[in-house]
Structure formats: structure tokens, C-alpha cells
């Protein structure tokens, strides 16, 4: 999701919208934002599981497609070249 969809809370602070993929930097875990309650962000693992809480300052948005796309394109190009018998 884009930054313009983030909700403004206090001056200079933003909230990730519910449903956005995020990274909890303190616990080094990825999860989906489920809620904002009592000063915490509630996250759930991507594949489901038990929710955990994180401080808003420890949660960063993850734009998976933006980060993965160039690497994925390079891997696909290499695999396609290999399947055509091209020398890499």
C-alpha cells in the first residue's frame, strides 16, 4: 500500500493501515497489521497463527513486490536463457 493511505495519528507519526504487510524490527518478524489498540500494533504472521504486539516505532511497511521484482526478473531471465541453451 502507498504511504498516502497511511493514517496520521500524532504529529510526525503515521499508522500503517490494517491489512498492510509489515516488519517488526525488534523481533525481526513479518506480519500483517490486524489492529491498533492501546498504543500497540497487533500483527499476525502472513500464513496465519498467533498475533503479537509491537510498538508502533518498531513496525515498518514491507513493500514486497517493489523489493522482490528486480531480483525475480533477473532470476527468470537467467532461467529462460539456460533453458534455451545460451551460455551465461
N, C-alpha and C positions, 0 to 999 in steps of 0.2 A: 504494500500500500504506500501511497505517496505521503510525504511529510505534510502536505496541505490537509490531509484527512486526520491528522493527529489533533487531539483535543487539547486546548490550552487550559491549564489549571492555575497555577500561581505564576506571577511574572517570571519569565525566563524558563519555566518548567513546562514540559509537554507530557501528555499521556498517550501511550500507544493505544490504538483502538482495539476493542475486543475482536478476536479473530486473527490478529496480526501475528506472524511468526516473529519470535524474539529470542535473544540470547541473554541469559543470566550470567553476567561476567564473574560474579563472586563464586558461583557454584559451577561455572563452565558447563552449563546445560542449555539446550534449546527447548523451547516450548511455545505453545500458542497462548496468547493473552486471553484469559477467561473472564477476569473481572478486576476492578479496582475497589478495594474496600479497606477501611481503617488504616490508610496510609501505606498499604502494601499492594503489589501487583500479584494476582493469582495466575499461575502458569500451569499448563498441562502438557505432558510430553506429546510430541507430534502423533505418535501411534496410539495414544490413549494411555491411561494409567493414572496414578495418584497425583493430584495437584500439589504444588508447593508455592510458597510465598517468597517474594523478593522485594527488596527496597526499590522504589522507582529509579533511583540513581544508578542501580546496578543492572538495569534492563536496557538493552539496545535493540533496535529493529534489525531484522535479518532480511535482506533482500536477496533471497537465494538465487533467483533467476539472473539478476544483474551480476552476481559474483560467479556463478557456475557456467553461464552461457559461453564466454570465450574459451574456457577450458574444454567444455563439451564439444564445441565446434572443432577445435584442434584435434581432439581425440577421434572424432568422426571422420575428419578429413584424412587422418593418418590410417585409420582402419579401411576406409574406402580405397586409398592408394595401395595399401597392402593387398586388398582383395583383387585389385586389377593387375597385380604382379609388378607394380612400379618399385624402383629402388628408392629407398628413403634415405 
